[in-house]
Amino acid sequence: MYKLARFGNHLFSTIVVLLCLCLSGSAQSFNSSVNGTVKDQTGAVVAGAKVTLTDLSTQREVVTTTNNQGFFVFNEVRAGNYNLSAEHAGFKRGEVKDVQVNVATPATVMVTFLSAP
């Protein structure tokens, strides 16, 4: 009887461990990222540009600023279609329409500013 109870406890523990492993293995990320660089028409990077990512299905906007290398990144972006715009004093607003974001595949977008008239 004692051996049967020990076997039952061992079997239960094994099942719990296997269940936890299966559940953690099935967890998936449904997000991705959008990154890129903002440059002017001569190819020089533009630091401090305001970059806005707009979800076309919800119109939700998130904003970031380019770093000293003109680089920007949006993390934890849901899969879908987006518009991306960039603004900086002295330049016309740059826009990239219909940026497609896929699950777990980063989208890279290059924005080129034209000089303001």
PyRosetta script that sets phi, psi and omega in degrees:
from pyrosetta import init, pose_from_sequence

init()
pose = pose_from_sequence("MYKLARFGNHLFSTIVVLLCLCLSGSAQSFNSSVNGTVKDQTGAVVAGAKVTLTDLSTQREVVTTTNNQGFFVFNEVRAGNYNLSAEHAGFKRGEVKDVQVNVATPATVMVTFLSAP")
pose.set_psi(1, -41.7)
pose.set_omega(1, 179.3)
pose.set_phi(2, -62.1)
pose.set_psi(2, -42.2)
pose.set_omega(2, -179.9)
pose.set_phi(3, -65.3)
pose.set_psi(3, -36.8)
pose.set_omega(3, 179.2)
pose.set_phi(4, -66.7)
pose.set_psi(4, -39.7)
pose.set_omega(4, 178.3)
pose.set_phi(5, -66.7)
pose.set_psi(5, -41.4)
pose.set_omega(5, 177.5)
pose.set_phi(6, -63.6)
pose.set_psi(6, -41.0)
pose.set_omega(6, 178.6)
pose.set_phi(7, -63.7)
pose.set_psi(7, -40.2)
pose.set_omega(7, 178.4)
pose.set_phi(8, -63.3)
pose.set_psi(8, -43.2)
pose.set_omega(8, 177.9)
pose.set_phi(9, -64.9)
pose.set_psi(9, -41.4)
pose.set_omega(9, 179.2)
pose.set_phi(10, -65.1)
pose.set_psi(10, -43.2)
pose.set_omega(10, 179.2)
pose.set_phi(11, -63.1)
pose.set_psi(11, -43.1)
pose.set_omega(11, 178.6)
pose.set_phi(12, -61.7)
pose.set_psi(12, -45.4)
pose.set_omega(12, 179.2)
pose.set_phi(13, -61.6)
pose.set_psi(13, -41.3)
pose.set_omega(13, 178.8)
pose.set_phi(14, -63.1)
pose.set_psi(14, -43.5)
pose.set_omega(14, 179.3)
pose.set_phi(15, -63.1)
pose.set_psi(15, -42.5)
pose.set_omega(15, 179.3)
pose.set_phi(16, -62.4)
pose.set_psi(16, -45.0)
pose.set_omega(16, 179.8)
pose.set_phi(17, -62.7)
pose.set_psi(17, -45.8)
pose.set_omega(17, 179.7)
pose.set_phi(18, -63.3)
pose.set_psi(18, -39.3)
pose.set_omega(18, 178.4)
pose.set_phi(19, -63.8)
pose.set_psi(19, -42.7)
pose.set_omega(19, 178.5)
pose.set_phi(20, -63.7)
pose.set_psi(20, -41.6)
pose.set_omega(20, 178.8)
pose.set_phi(21, -63.8)
pose.set_psi(21, -41.0)
pose.set_omega(21, 179.6)
pose.set_phi(22, -65.7)
pose.set_psi(22, -42.2)
pose.set_omega(22, -179.2)
pose.set_phi(23, -67.1)
pose.set_psi(23, -40.8)
pose.set_omega(23, -179.7)
pose.set_phi(24, -70.8)
pose.set_psi(24, -30.5)
pose.set_omega(24, 178.5)
pose.set_phi(25, -72.5)
pose.set_psi(25, -24.9)
pose.set_omega(25, -178.2)
pose.set_phi(26, -87.9)
pose.set_psi(26, -7.5)
pose.set_omega(26, 178.6)
pose.set_phi(27, -68.8)
pose.set_psi(27, 126.3)
pose.set_omega(27, -178.4)
pose.set_phi(28, -125.6)
pose.set_psi(28, 154.6)
pose.set_omega(28, 174.9)
pose.set_phi(29, -94.3)
pose.set_psi(29, 132.5)
pose.set_omega(29, 178.2)
pose.set_phi(30, -103.0)
pose.set_psi(30, 14.2)
pose.set_omega(30, -176.4)
pose.set_phi(31, -114.1)
pose.set_psi(31, 168.9)
pose.set_omega(31, 177.1)
pose.set_phi(32, -146.6)
pose.set_psi(32, -156.4)
pose.set_omega(32, 176.9)
pose.set_phi(33, -143.9)
pose.set_psi(33, 159.9)
pose.set_omega(33, 174.5)
pose.set_phi(34, -126.1)
pose.set_psi(34, 127.7)
pose.set_omega(34, 179.8)
pose.set_phi(35, -140.4)
pose.set_psi(35, 169.1)
pose.set_omega(35, 177.9)
pose.set_phi(36, 170.7)
pose.set_psi(36, -169.2)
pose.set_omega(36, -178.1)
pose.set_phi(37, -132.9)
pose.set_psi(37, 142.0)
pose.set_omega(37, 175.7)
pose.set_phi(38, -107.0)
pose.set_psi(38, 127.1)
pose.set_omega(38, 179.7)
pose.set_phi(39, -130.8)
pose.set_psi(39, 162.1)
pose.set_omega(39, 173.5)
pose.set_phi(40, -90.8)
pose.set_psi(40, -179.5)
pose.set_omega(40, -175.1)
pose.set_phi(41, -68.0)
pose.set_psi(41, -14.1)
pose.set_omega(41, 176.3)
pose.set_phi(42, -90.2)
pose.set_psi(42, -6.8)
pose.set_omega(42, -179.3)
pose.set_phi(43, 97.3)
pose.set_psi(43, -0.8)
pose.set_omega(43, 177.7)
pose.set_phi(44, -76.1)
pose.set_psi(44, 139.4)
pose.set_omega(44, 179.1)
pose.set_phi(45, -70.1)
pose.set_psi(45, 152.3)
pose.set_omega(45, -179.5)
pose.set_phi(46, -115.9)
pose.set_psi(46, 107.3)
pose.set_omega(46, 177.2)
pose.set_phi(47, -83.1)
pose.set_psi(47, 147.4)
pose.set_omega(47, 175.3)
pose.set_phi(48, 77.9)
pose.set_psi(48, 15.7)
pose.set_omega(48, 177.2)
pose.set_phi(49, -78.0)
pose.set_psi(49, 140.8)
pose.set_omega(49, 175.8)
pose.set_phi(50, -83.8)
pose.set_psi(50, 122.3)
pose.set_omega(50, -178.6)
pose.set_phi(51, -116.1)
pose.set_psi(51, 128.3)
pose.set_omega(51, -177.8)
pose.set_phi(52, -119.6)
pose.set_psi(52, 130.5)
pose.set_omega(52, 177.0)
pose.set_phi(53, -111.3)
pose.set_psi(53, 122.2)
pose.set_omega(53, -176.5)
pose.set_phi(54, -116.2)
pose.set_psi(54, 121.7)
pose.set_omega(54, 176.2)
pose.set_phi(55, -72.6)
pose.set_psi(55, 120.9)
pose.set_omega(55, -176.1)
pose.set_phi(56, -69.7)
pose.set_psi(56, -24.8)
pose.set_omega(56, -178.9)
pose.set_phi(57, -83.0)
pose.set_psi(57, -28.1)
pose.set_omega(57, -176.4)
pose.set_phi(58, -117.7)
pose.set_psi(58, -12.0)
pose.set_omega(58, -174.2)
pose.set_phi(59, 63.8)
pose.set_psi(59, 14.3)
pose.set_omega(59, 176.5)
pose.set_phi(60, -71.0)
pose.set_psi(60, 134.1)
pose.set_omega(60, -179.1)
pose.set_phi(61, -114.6)
pose.set_psi(61, 141.4)
pose.set_omega(61, 169.7)
pose.set_phi(62, -127.2)
pose.set_psi(62, 145.4)
pose.set_omega(62, -172.5)
pose.set_phi(63, -126.8)
pose.set_psi(63, 143.0)
pose.set_omega(63, 173.0)
pose.set_phi(64, -143.8)
pose.set_psi(64, 177.2)
pose.set_omega(64, -179.8)
pose.set_phi(65, -127.2)
pose.set_psi(65, 141.6)
pose.set_omega(65, 178.0)
pose.set_phi(66, -69.6)
pose.set_psi(66, 149.8)
pose.set_omega(66, 177.9)
pose.set_phi(67, -85.7)
pose.set_psi(67, -169.0)
pose.set_omega(67, -177.2)
pose.set_phi(68, -64.4)
pose.set_psi(68, -19.3)
pose.set_omega(68, 177.5)
pose.set_phi(69, -97.4)
pose.set_psi(69, 9.5)
pose.set_omega(69, -179.5)
pose.set_phi(70, 75.6)
pose.set_psi(70, 10.6)
pose.set_omega(70, -175.6)
pose.set_phi(71, -90.0)
pose.set_psi(71, 143.5)
pose.set_omega(71, 174.4)
pose.set_phi(72, -135.7)
pose.set_psi(72, 157.9)
pose.set_omega(72, 175.9)
pose.set_phi(73, -149.9)
pose.set_psi(73, 138.9)
pose.set_omega(73, 170.8)
pose.set_phi(74, -116.7)
pose.set_psi(74, 118.3)
pose.set_omega(74, 178.7)
pose.set_phi(75, -97.9)
pose.set_psi(75, 162.3)
pose.set_omega(75, 176.8)
pose.set_phi(76, 56.6)
pose.set_psi(76, 48.7)
pose.set_omega(76, 178.8)
pose.set_phi(77, -94.5)
pose.set_psi(77, 127.2)
pose.set_omega(77, 177.3)
pose.set_phi(78, -68.7)
pose.set_psi(78, 148.7)
pose.set_omega(78, 175.9)
pose.set_phi(79, -60.4)
pose.set_psi(79, 141.3)
pose.set_omega(79, -179.9)
pose.set_phi(80, 156.1)
pose.set_psi(80, -166.2)
pose.set_omega(80, 179.7)
pose.set_phi(81, -111.2)
pose.set_psi(81, 139.9)
pose.set_omega(81, -173.4)
pose.set_phi(82, -137.5)
pose.set_psi(82, 155.8)
pose.set_omega(82, 165.1)
pose.set_phi(83, -107.0)
pose.set_psi(83, 144.1)
pose.set_omega(83, 179.0)
pose.set_phi(84, -126.1)
pose.set_psi(84, 130.7)
pose.set_omega(84, 178.2)
pose.set_phi(85, -129.3)
pose.set_psi(85, 154.7)
pose.set_omega(85, 179.2)
pose.set_phi(86, -136.3)
pose.set_psi(86, 140.9)
pose.set_omega(86, -179.1)
pose.set_phi(87, -136.5)
pose.set_psi(87, 144.6)
pose.set_omega(87, 175.2)
pose.set_phi(88, -160.4)
pose.set_psi(88, 143.2)
pose.set_omega(88, 179.8)
pose.set_phi(89, -56.5)
pose.set_psi(89, 136.5)
pose.set_omega(89, 178.2)
pose.set_phi(90, 91.0)
pose.set_psi(90, -1.5)
pose.set_omega(90, -179.4)
pose.set_phi(91, -129.9)
pose.set_psi(91, 153.8)
pose.set_omega(91, 170.5)
pose.set_phi(92, -72.9)
pose.set_psi(92, 147.8)
pose.set_omega(92, 178.8)
pose.set_phi(93, -60.6)
pose.set_psi(93, 130.5)
pose.set_omega(93, 176.5)
pose.set_phi(94, -98.3)
pose.set_psi(94, 143.2)
pose.set_omega(94, -179.4)
pose.set_phi(95, -143.6)
pose.set_psi(95, 139.2)
pose.set_omega(95, 173.2)
pose.set_phi(96, -122.3)
pose.set_psi(96, 119.0)
pose.set_omega(96, -175.9)
pose.set_phi(97, -96.3)
pose.set_psi(97, 151.0)
pose.set_omega(97, 173.4)
pose.set_phi(98, 55.7)
pose.set_psi(98, 54.9)
pose.set_omega(98, 174.5)
pose.set_phi(99, -78.8)
pose.set_psi(99, 120.6)
pose.set_omega(99, -178.9)
pose.set_phi(100, -91.5)
pose.set_psi(100, 126.6)
pose.set_omega(100, 178.6)
pose.set_phi(101, -112.3)
pose.set_psi(101, 123.2)
pose.set_omega(101, 178.8)
pose.set_phi(102, -106.5)
pose.set_psi(102, 156.2)
pose.set_omega(102, -178.9)
pose.set_phi(103, -59.3)
pose.set_psi(103, 129.4)
pose.set_omega(103, 174.4)
pose.set_phi(104, 58.9)
pose.set_psi(104, 17.5)
pose.set_omega(104, 177.4)
pose.set_phi(105, -124.2)
pose.set_psi(105, 105.3)
pose.set_omega(105, -178.6)
pose.set_phi(106, -59.3)
pose.set_psi(106, 139.6)
pose.set_omega(106, 175.5)
pose.set_phi(107, -99.9)
pose.set_psi(107, 129.3)
pose.set_omega(107, 178.8)
pose.set_phi(108, -109.6)
pose.set_psi(108, 127.2)
pose.set_omega(108, -175.5)
pose.set_phi(109, -126.4)
pose.set_psi(109, 130.3)
pose.set_omega(109, 175.1)
pose.set_phi(110, -106.3)
pose.set_psi(110, 129.7)
pose.set_omega(110, 179.5)
pose.set_phi(111, -115.2)
pose.set_psi(111, 129.9)
pose.set_omega(111, 177.3)
pose.set_phi(112, -115.9)
pose.set_psi(112, 123.2)
pose.set_omega(112, 177.5)
pose.set_phi(113, -84.0)
pose.set_psi(113, 145.5)
pose.set_omega(113, 168.7)
pose.set_phi(114, -104.4)
pose.set_psi(114, 145.1)
pose.set_omega(114, 179.5)
pose.set_phi(115, -62.0)
pose.set_psi(115, 142.1)
pose.set_omega(115, 177.4)
pose.set_phi(116, -69.9)
pose.set_psi(116, 145.3)
pose.set_omega(116, -179.6)
pose.set_phi(117, -68.8)
pose.dump_pdb("model.pdb")
